[in-house]
């Protein structure tokens, strides 16, 4: 590592612009992470949570968004101030060299095909069958077959776009998708006429998750599934996990914020130590406005999406004692916008909005995930094997696509299970437990590798600590319960 003191570049015009327009100009990578996560957590699990628990579990959506937002910001903060990805710093944790990075990388990469193979493409394919009306749902075997065929088609299209696109194109497309989906889902929530007092109470007052008697009577699968496993699955799926966040932090290299502006390529040495002149340290702290805005807007969008789908589940499905599962995870939600008391014109418009929104939510997730996972794979492997830093991104993209697509299509075609079953272990481990461990590792890196003036202030440090405890302990308990349920 170069020992020339690191000096932060001058602030960009966007950072100096304190207006709303200036703030939105800084929103970029966050649009990708928001778009990639809404296809599973917000679209599926939030509405399922509302259908099962009503408004009482909304506090979990808020807590999950806050804790994961703090977790992600800690990584973005570190890479902006140091020019180093957190994975690189974690290689220096006490103990055998690289043990923690090896564990996190394995627990992250192994679950990628579960998200973009067996889970999301299957749901999108069957949803497309339902939209086009062929084949009939009464012919179950043909319906499942064509759903898999559609899912495979969308995977191929997403892979082709990923191979040909630029980062800038992806960012613009995902920003457009986020804007469109936010509009559609807020409209859907308002049309459903929710109990706003109950929604607010459920958001601000934590309650213990308990299955209603009708749920256990009508749906036998919940008799062997702990409520805690259900809740932790939501916590893991909502807002994404380390498979998304490690790549998201790596994408900040494209923006060149802070010291990244002096070390945009992985093959370039990162200046160290950081110059501790008062002017330089003050400029470094000013650079943090960029990742703070990007992460805040991103997770605000994620929370709004989550709340909207939770409201729809609690308002429309819970009173009717309907719980979406399997193919119904998407089609049952059509009742959110389409009701008998509406005119034909309104029904047609609402049907179009719903179908368009759901399609692009899922396709946007699959499409964006491949590029995000490419960055995750690169950051993990380069941290473990520094000699790979000179390998071009295109080769990492090829490796990632092969790893995600081949096992993913195997899950899509040969695993006869509900998508929730497929995604649950990935959510428990790769999207919950490893997120908590991330927080503890960031607390160490902040103290060990940053000048005192640039370290987290007490409030932020306590927030990261709480996030680490919650995102480690609760998922660990959930994993134990999950294994016990499987063995029962």
ZATOR-989179 format. One record per atom (N, C-alpha, C): x, y, z negated. Coordinates in steps of 0.1 Angstrom, whole numbers, plus 2048, in hexadecimal, padded with zeros to 3 digits. Layout:
<kolmars>
XYZ/...
</kolmars>
This chain:
<kolmars>
8087F4800/800800800/80980C800/805816808/80D823809/80C82A7FC/81782F7F7/8178367EA/8158467EC/81384A7F9/8108597FB/80385C7F4/8038677EB/7F786A7E4/7EB86D7ED/7E08677EA/7D48697F3/7CD8767F0/7CB87D7FB/7C588A7FA/7B888A802/7AD88D7FC/7A088C802/79E89780D/798893818/79689C823/78D8A781F/78C8B2827/7838BD825/7748B8827/76B8BD81F/75D8B9820/7588BC82E/74F8B4833/7498B6840/73D8C083E/7398C684A/72E8D0849/7218CA843/71F8BD845/7138B6840/7138B6831/71F8B382B/7218B381C/71F8C1816/7238CB81D/7228D9818/7148DE819/70C8D8822/6FF8DC824/6F68D681A/6F08DF811/6E88DA806/6D98D9809/6D58DB816/6C78DB819/6C38CD81B/6B58CB81D/6B08BE81F/6B58B882C/6B68C0836/6BB8BB843/6C98B6841/6D18BE83A/6DF8B9838/6E08AC830/6D78AA827/6D689E81F/6D3892828/6C9894831/6C488983A/6CF886844/6D8890848/6E288D851/6ED88384B/6ED88283E/6F6879837/6F186B836/6E486A839/6DD85D838/6E0855844/6E7849843/6EB84184F/6EB83384C/6F782E845/6F8820842/6EC81B839/6E7824831/6DC821828/6CF81D82F/6CD82283C/6C281E844/6C3810848/6D080B84A/6D27FD84F/6CF7F4843/6D47F7837/6D27EE82C/6C37EE828/6BC7F9829/6AE7FA826/6A67F1830/6A97F383D/6A27EB847/6A47DC846/6B17D9843/6B47CA843/6AD7C3837/6AB7CA82C/6A57C4820/6967C3821/68F7CB828/6807CC827/6797C082D/6807B8836/67A7AD83C/6767A2833/67D7A1828/67B79681E/67579B811/67D7A380A/6797A77FD/66C7AF7FD/66C7BB804/6617C3803/6557BE80A/6577B9816/64C7B481E/6457A8819/64D79E814/64779280F/646791800/6517927F9/6517907EB/64979A7E3/6497A77E7/6427B17DF/6337AE7E0/62E7AB7EC/6207A97ED/61C79C7E6/6257927E6/6227857DF/6227887D0/62B7917CB/62B7947BD/61E79B7B9/6197A57C2/60D7AB7BF/6017A27BE/6017987C8/5F678E7C8/5F67857BC/6027827B6/6037797AB/60178079E/60878B79C/60879278F/60079F78F/5FA7A379A/5F37AF79A/5FC7BB799/5F87C6792/6007D2791/60B7D0786/60A7C677E/6127C5772/6217C3774/6257BF780/6337BC783/63A7C878A/6337D378C/6397DE794/6467E378D/6477E2780/6537E7779/65F7DF77E/65D7D3782/6697CB787/66E7D1794/6647D679D/6687DD7A9/6717E97A6/66C7F179C/6747FD799/6817FA793/6817F178A/68E7ED783/6987E778D/6937DE796/69B7D97A0/6A17E37AA/6997ED7AE/69E7F77B7/6A98007B0/6A68037A3/6B080C79C/6BD804799/6BC7F8795/6C87F1791/6D07ED79E/6CA7E97A8/6D17E67B4/6D77F37BB/6CF7FE7BA/6D480B7BF/6E180F7B7/6E180D7AA/6ED8107A2/6F98077A6/6F57FA7A8/7007F17AC/7067F57B9/6FE7F77C3/7047FB7D0/70B8087D0/7068127C9/70D81F7C8/71B81D7C2/71C8147B8/7298127B2/73480E7BC/72F8057C5/7398017D0/73B80C7DA/7318137DE/73381E7E8/73B8297E2/73982C7D5/7418367CE/7508327CE/7538267CB/7618217CB/7688227D8/76181D7E3/76881D7F0/76A82C7F5/7608357F1/7628437F5/76E8497EE/76F8467E2/77A84D7DA/7888467DD/78883A7E0/7958337E1/79982F7EF/78F82E7F8/792828805/793819806/7908137FA/7918047F9/7847FE7F6/7817F37FD/7747EC7FA/7767E67EC/76B7E67E5/76B7DF7D7/7717D17D7/76F7CA7E2/7757BC7E2/7847BD7E2/78A7C77E8/7997C87E7/79D7CA7D9/7967D37D2/79A7D57C4/7977C97BB/78D7C27BE/78A7B67B5/7947AB7B7/79C7AB7C1/7A77A27C3/7B17A37B7/7B17AE7B0/7BA7B17A5/7B47AF798/7A87A9797/7A27A678A/7AB79C783/7AC79D775/7B479376D/7B0785770/7BA77C770/7B876E773/7BF76A780/7BD75E785/7C275A792/7BF76479D/7C87677A5/7C67717AF/7BB76E7B8/7B17777B9/7A67757C3/79B76C7BF/79B7677B2/79175D7AE/7837637AF/78176F7AB/7747757AB/76F7787B9/77877D7C1/7747807CF/7717737D6/7787697D4/77575C7DA/7677577D6/7647587C9/7577547C4/74B75D7CA/74D76A7CA/7437737CF/7417707DE/74C76F7E5/74B76D7F4/7447607F7/7477557F0/7417487F2/7327497EF/72E74F7E4/7207507E0/71975A7E9/7207627F0/71976B7F9/717765807/72276080D/72275C81B/71A74F81D/71A746813/713739814/70473B816/6FE746811/6F0748812/6EB74F81E/6F4755826/6F075D831/6E775683B/6E974983F/6E0742848/6D2740842/6D1740835/6C473E82F/6BB74A832/6C1756832/6B9762834/6B5764843/6BF76284C/6BD76685A/6BB759862/6B874E85C/6B5741863/6A873B85E/6A9734853/69D72D84F/69173584A/694741845/68974983F/683753849/68A75E84C/684769853/680765862/68875F86A/68475C878/678753878/67774986E/66B74186E/65E74986C/65F752862/65375A85F/65076386B/65A769872/65777287D/65276A889/65775E88B/652756896/644752895/64074E889/63274A886/629756887/62E762882/62676E883/624772892/62E77089A/62C7738A8/62276A8AF/62275D8AB/6187548AF/60A7598AC/60875E8A0/5FB76389B/5F776F8A3/6017788A6/5FE7848AE/5F97818BC/6017788C3/5FD7768D1/5F276C8D2/5EE7658C7/5E375C8C7/5E574F8CE/5F274B8D0/5F573E8D6/6017388CF/60172B8CC/5F57228CD/5EC7258C1/5E171E8C1/5D771F8B6/5DD71A8A9/5D972189E/5DE71C891/5D870F88D/5CD70B894/5C76FE891/5D06F2895/5D86F589F/5E26EB8A4/5EF6ED89D/5F06E8891/5FC6EB888/6096E888E/60B6DC894/6186D889A/61C6E28A5/6136E58AE/6176EF8B9/61A6FC8B3/6127018A9/61470E8A3/62170F89D/625705895/63370588F/63E704899/63C6FC8A4/6466FB8AE/6487088B5/63D70F8B9/63F71C8C0/6447278B7/6407258AA/64672F8A1/65572E8A0/65A7228A0/6687208A0/66F7248AD/6677228B8/66D7278C5/66E7368C5/66373D8C0/66474C8BF/66F7508B6/6707498AA/67B74D8A1/68974C8A7/68B7418AF/69773F8B6/69A74A8C0/68F74E8C7/6907598D1/6957668CB/68F7698BF/6927768B9/6A07758B3/6A576A8AF/6B37688AA/6BC76B8B6/6B97658C2/6C27678CD/6C27768D1/6B777C8D1/6B678A8D5/6BE7938CB/6BD7908BE/6C47988B4/6D37958B5/6D77898B8/6E57868BA/6EB78D8C6/6E378E8D1/6E87958DD/6EA7A48DA/6E07AA8D4/6E17B88D1/6ED7BB8C7/6EE7B28BD/6FA7B48B4/7077B38BB/7087AA8C5/7157A98CC/7187B58D5/70D7BB8DA/70F7C68E4/70F7D48DE/7087D68D3/7067E38CD/7127EA8C7/7117F78C5/71A7FE8BD/7148018AF/71D8048A5/717808898/70E813899/71181E8A0/7098298A1/6FB8268A6/6FA81D8B0/6ED8198B6/6E58128AB/6EB8098A4/6E4802899/6DF80C88F/6E781588B/6E381F880/6D7827885/6D782B891/6CB833897/6BF82B897/6C081E89C/6B481689D/6AE813890/6B7810886/6B280C879/6AC818872/6B1824874/6AB83086E/69D832874/69B830881/68E831887/684827881/68981B880/68181087A/67C81486C/685819864/68281C856/677827856/67983185E/66F83C85E/661837863/66182E86D/654829872/64D820867/655817861/65080E857/64B81584B/65281F847/64E82783B/64182D83D/63F833849/63283984C/62782E84C/629823852/61F818853/61B813845/62581083D/62280A830/61B814826/61F820826/61982A81D/60A82B822/60882C82F/5FA82D834/5F282082F/5F8815830/5F180882C/5EE80981D/5F780D815/5F480D806/5E9817803/5E982380A/5DE82C807/5D182780C/5D0821817/5C481B81C/5BE811813/5C680A80C/5C17FF803/5BA8047F6/5BB8117F4/5B48177E8/5B98117DB/5C58127D7/5CA80B7CC/5C68127BF/5C780A7B4/5C58107A6/5D28167A2/5D38237A4/5E082B7A2/5E482A794/5DB82B78A/5DE82A77C/5E481D779/5DE81277D/5E480577B/5F1803781/5F380978D/600808794/60B80F78D/60781B788/611823780/61481C773/60B81776D/60D810760/616804762/6137FC76D/61B7F0770/6297F3774/62B7FF779/63880477D/641808771/63B80F768/64281575D/64280D750/63980374E/6387FB742/63B7ED745/6477E8741/64B7DA743/6427D173B/63E7C6742/6367BB73B/63C7AE73F/63A7A4737/63F796739/637790744/63E78A74E/636783759/62F777754/622776757/61A76A753/61176675E/610759761/60675576B/5F8755766/5EF75A76E/5E175A76B/5DC74C76C/5D2748763/5CC73B764/5C7737772/5C1740779/5BC73D787/5C7739790/5D373F78E/5DE73C797/5E372D795/5E4729789/5E871B786/5DD71178A/5D1715789/5C670C78D/5C570B79C/5C77167A4/5C57157B2/5D17127BA/5DD7157B5/5EA7137BC/5F370A7B3/5F36FD7B7/5FA6F37AE/6096F67AF/60F6FC7B9/61D6FD7BA/6237067AF/61A70F7A9/61F71779E/620710791/61A704790/61A6FD783/6286F8780/6316F778A/63E6F2788/6486FD78B/64470A78C/64D71578F/64B71F784/65672277D/65672B772/653739777/64B741770/64974F774/656757775/66075376C/66D75A76D/67475877A/67374B77F/67974978C/673751797/666752796/65E75B7A0/66376979F/66476E793/66877C792/67777E796/680775792/68E777796/68F7767A5/68776E7AB/68876D7BA/68477A7C0/67A7817BB/67778F7BF/6837987BD/6897977B1/6947A07AE/6A079E7B7/6A27917BB/6AD78F7C5/6A97937D3/69D7917D7/6997947E5/6977A37E7/6927AA7DD/68F7B87DF/69C7C07E0/69E7C77EB/6A97D07EC/6B67C97F1/6B57BC7F3/6C17B57F8/6CA7B07ED/6D67AB7F2/6E07A67E8/6EE7A87ED/6F77A17E7/7067A37EB/7087A07F9/701797800/70379580E/7007A2816/6F77AA811/6F57B7817/6FE7C2812/7007C3805/7077CE7FF/7167CE802/71C7C3803/72B7C3806/72D7C8814/7247C581D/7257CA82B/7217D982C/7177DD824/7137EB824/71E7F481F/7257F0814/7307F880F/73B7F881A/73D7ED821/7477ED82C/7447F6837/7377F883A/732801845/73680F842/738813836/73C821833/74982483A/75181A83E/75D81D846/75A825852/74E822858/74A829864/747838862/74483B855/740849852/74D85184F/75784B84A/764852847/76285B83B/75A858831/758860825/76485F81C/76886A815/77386A80C/780865811/78785C80A/79385780F/79284E81B/78584981D/783841829/786849836/785856835/78985F840/79785E844/7A085983B/7AE85883E/7B2849840/7A884083E/7AC832840/7A082A845/79B82E851/78F828857/79181A85C/79D81785F/79F809864/7A5800859/7A17F4859/7A67EA84F/7B57E8851/7BA7EA85D/7C87E885F/7D17F385B/7CB7FE856/7D3809851/7D5809842/7E080D83E/7E380E82F/7DB819829/7D681681D/7CE81F815/7D782880C/7D683580D/7DF83E805/7DD83B7F6/7E783A7EE/7E68387E0/7F483C7DA/7F38417CE/7E78447C6/7E08517CA/7D58547C5/7CD8607C8/7D486C7C2/7D68767CA/7DB8837C5/7D28887BA/7D888B7AE/7D088F7A3/7D089E7A0/7D28A67AB/7D08B47AA/7C28B87A8/7BF8C27A0/7B18C679D/7A98C87AA/7AE8CE7B4/7A78D17C0/7A48C47C7/7AD8BA7C8/7AB8AE7CF/7A08A57C7/7A18A57BA/79889D7B2/7898A37B3/7888B07B3/77B8B77B5/7768B47C3/77E8B47CD/7798B17DB/7758A27DB/77C8997D5/77888B7D5/76A8897CF/7688907C3/75A88F7BD/7508957C6/75389F7CE/7498A57D7/74689B7E2/74F8937E6/74D8897F1/74287F7ED/74187D7DF/7378737DB/7298777DE/7268837E1/7198877E5/71487F7F1/71D87B7FA/719874806/713866803/71B85D7FC/7158507F8/70A8517EE/70A85B7E6/6FF85D7DC/6F285F7E4/6F28687EE/6E686B7F6/6E285E7FE/6EB858804/6E884C80D/6E2841804/6E883E7F9/6E28337F1/6D58377EB/6D48447E6/6C78487E0/6BB8487EA/6BD84D7F6/6B384D800/6AF83F804/6BA836805/6B8828809/6AF8217FF/6B38227F2/6AB81A7E8/69E8217E4/69D82E7E7/68F8347E6/68682E7F0/68B82C7FC/683826807/67F818803/6898117FE/6878037FA/67C8027EF/67D80B7E6/67380B7DB/66580E7E0/6648187E9/65781C7EE/6518107F6/65980A7FF/6557FE806/6507F37FC/6587F07F2/6547E67E9/6477E97E2/6467F67DD/63A7FA7D6/62D7F97DF/62F7FD7EC/6247FC7F5/61F7EE7F7/6287E57F9/6247D77FB/61F7D17EE/6257D57E3/61F7D07D6/6117D57D3/60F7E17D6/6017E77D5/5F77E07DE/5FB7DD7EA/5F27D67F3/5EF7C87EE/5F97C17E9/5F77B37E3/5EE7B47D7/5F07BE7CE/5E87BF7C2/5DA7C47C5/5D87CC7CF/5CB7D27D2/5C27C97DA/5C87C27E4/5C07BA7ED/5C07AB7EA/5CC7A67E6/5CC7977E4/5C97937D6/5CF79A7CC/5CD7957BE/5BF7947BA/5B679E7BD/5A879C7B9/5A17917C0/5A678D7CB/5A07817D3/5A67747CF/5B07757C6/5B87697C2/5BE7627CE/5C476A7D7/5CB7657E3/5DA7677E1/5E275D7E4/5F175E7E2/5F775A7F0/5FE7637F6/60475F803/610755801/61074C80A/61B74280A/61C73C818/62873781C/62A732829/62673C834/61F73883E/61B741849/61274C844/60A74A839/602754834/60976082E/61775E82C/61E769827/61D77682F/61A77583C/618780844/60A782849/60377784D/5F6779853/5EB77D849/5ED77983C/5E377C832/5E478B82F/5EF791832/5F17A082F/5EA7A8839/5E57A2844/5DD7AA84E/5D17B0848/5CC7AA83D/5C07B0836/5C37BD82F/5D07C082E/5D47CD828/5CD7D882F/5CE7D883D/5CA7E3845/5BC7E184C/5B87D484E/5AD7D1856/5A17CC84D/5967D384C/58B7D0844/57E7D084B/5747C8847/5687C884F/5607D584F/5627DE845/55B7EB845/5617F584E/56B7F2855/5727FC85E/56B7FB86C/56C806874/567805881/5717FD88A/56C7F9896/5757F189F/5817F98A3/5808068A5/58C80E8A9/59680E89D/591810891/59A811886/5A1803883/5997F8885/59E7EB883/5A97E888E/5A77EC89A/5B17EB8A5/5BD7F28A2/5BC7FF89D/5C880789A/5CF80188E/5C87FD884/5CF7F8878/5D67EA87B/5CF7E2884/5D57D6888/5E27D888F/5E27E2898/5EE7E58A0/5FA7EA896/5F67F388D/6007F8884/6067ED87B/5FD7E4876/6027D986E/60B7D0876/6077CB881/60E7C2889/61C7C888E/61B7D4892/6287DB896/6317DC88A/62C7E187F/6347E3873/63B7D686F/6337CC86D/6397BF868/6437B9872/6407BA87F/6497B5889/6577BC888/6577C9888/6637D0888/66A7CF87A/6627CD86F/6687CB862/6717BF862/66B7B4868/6737A7868/67E7A7872/67A7AC87E/6857AC889/6907B5885/68D7C187F/6977CA87B/6A07C4871/69B7BC868/6A37B585E/6AC7AB865/6A77A386D/6B0799874/6BA7A087D/6B67AA884/6BF7B188D/6CA7B8886/6C77BF87B/6D17C6873/6DA7BD86B/6D47B2866/6DC7A985D/6E87A4863/6E87A0870/6F479A876/7007A4876/6FD7B1879/7087BA878/70D7BD86A/7037BE861/7067C0853/70E7B484E/70A7A8851/71179C84C/71F79B853/7217A085F/72E7A1865/7387A985C/7337B4858/73B7BD84F/73E7B6842/7347AF83C/7367A7830/74179D832/74079583C/74978A83F/757790840/75879B848/7667A184A/76C7A683D/7647AD835/7697B2828/76D7A781F/76579C81E/769791815/77678A81A/777787827/78278082C/78F78882B/78E79582F/79A79E82F/79F7A0820/7967A1817/79A7A2809/7A2795804/79D789808/7A377D805/7B077A80D/7B077E81A/7BB77B823/7BE78882A/7C7790823/7CA79D829/7D079D837/7D579283B/7DB791849/7D0792854/7C379084F/7B8791859/7B479F85C/7BA7A9855/7B67B7856/7B87BC865/7C17B686C/7C37BA87A/7BA7B3884/7B27AA87F/7A97A3888/79D7AC88C/79A7AE899/7907B789C/7827B3897/77A7BD895/76C7BB890/7647B1899/7677B18A6/75F7A98AF/76179A8AC/76D7968A7/76F7888A4/768785897/76878E88D/76078B881/75178A885/74D79288E/73F791892/73B784898/74577E8A1/7427718A6/74276689C/74B767892/74B75D887/73E75E87F/73A76A87C/72E76C874/72176787C/72076A888/715766890/714756891/720750893/720741894/71C73B886/72174187B/71D73C86E/70F73E86B/70974986E/6FB74C86B/6F1745874/6F5744881/6EB73F88B/6EA73088B/6F572988B/6F571A88C/6EE714880/6F3716874/6EB711868/6DD717867/6DC72486B/6CF72A869/6C4724872/6C872187F/6BF71A888/6BC70C883/6C670587D/6C36F8877/6B96F986C/6B9703864/6AF704859/6A2707860/6A271086A/695714871/68E707877/6966FF87D/68F6F4885/68D6E787D/6956E5873/6956D786C/6916D785E/6906E3857/68C6E4849/67D6E7848/6756DD844/6676DE843/6636E3836/6666F0833/6636F5826/65E704827/65770881E/65271681D/65E72081D/65D72B824/668735824/66C739816/66273A80D/66573E7FF/66F7347F9/66C7277FB/67571D7F6/68371E7FB/684721808/69172280F/69972E809/692739807/699745803/69C7467F4/69473F7EC/6957407DD/6A373E7D8/6AB7337DB/6B87327D6/6C273C7DB/6C07417E7/6C874C7EC/6C67597E4/6B975B7E1/6B67677D9/6BB7667CB/6BA75B7C5/6BE7597B7/6CD75B7B5/6D57557BE/6E37567BD/6E97617C5/6E77617D2/6EE76B7DA/6E97797DA/6DC77B7D5/6D67887D5/6D378D7C7/6D67857BC/6D37897AF/6DF7877A6/6E377B7A4/6EE77879B/6FB77F79F/6FF77E7AB/70B7857B0/70B7947AF/6FE7997B0/6FD7A87AE/7017AC7A0/6FD7A4796/7017A8789/7107A7787/71679D78C/72579B78B/72C7A7792/7267AB79D/72C7B77A4/72D7C379A/7237C5792/7237D178A/72E7D077F/7307C4779/73B7C3770/7497C5776/74A7C0782/7577C178A/75A7D078D/74F7D8790/7517E6794/7547EE787/74F7EA77C/7537F176F/7627F076D/7677E476F/7757E176E/77D7E9778/7797E9785/7817F078F/7817FF78D/776804788/775813786/77F81777B/78080F770/789813766/798810769/79A805771/7A8801773/7AE80877F/7A680D788/7AC812795/7A9820799/7A2827790/79F835794/7A583F789/7A984B78D/7AD854783/7A1858779/7A485B76D/79A85E763/790868768/794872770/78B87D774/78187877F/78486C785/77B867790/77385B78B/77685777F/76E84B77A/76084F777/757845776/749847773/74784E766/73D857766/73985D759/731853751/72F856744/72A84C73B/71C84773F/713850744/70684C748/706842753/70E84575D/70F83C769/71582E764/71F82F75C/726823757/71C81A74F/713820747/70981973F/6FF813749/6FB81B753/6F181675D/6F7809764/70380A768/7097FE76F/70A7F2765/70D7F5758/70E7EA74F/7017E374D/6F67EB74C/6E97E674A/6E57DE757/6E87E3762/6E57DC76F/6ED7CF76F/6F97CE76A/7017C276A/6FB7B8761/6F67BC755/6F07B374B/6E37AD751/6DA7B6756/6CD7B275A/6CF7A8767/6D77AD770/6D97A577D/6E179977B/6E7796770/6EE78A76D/6E6781764/6E2786759/6DB77D74F/6CE777754/6C5780759/6B877C75E/6B9772769/6C1775774/6C376B77E/6C975D779/6D275E770/6D875276A/6CD749764/6C475075C/6B9748756/6B0743761/6AD74B76B/6A5747776/6AA73B77D/6B773B77F/6BE72F786/6BC72377E/6BE724771/6BC718768/6AD713769/6A471C769/69671876A/693712778/699718782/697713790/69B705791/6A770278C/6AD6F478C/6A46EB784/69F6EF778/6976E7770/68A6E4777/6846EE77E/6786EC785/67A6E2791/6856E2797/6886D97A2/6896CA79D/68F6C9791/6916BC78B/6856B6784/67C6BF781/6706BA77A/6676B1782/
</kolmars>
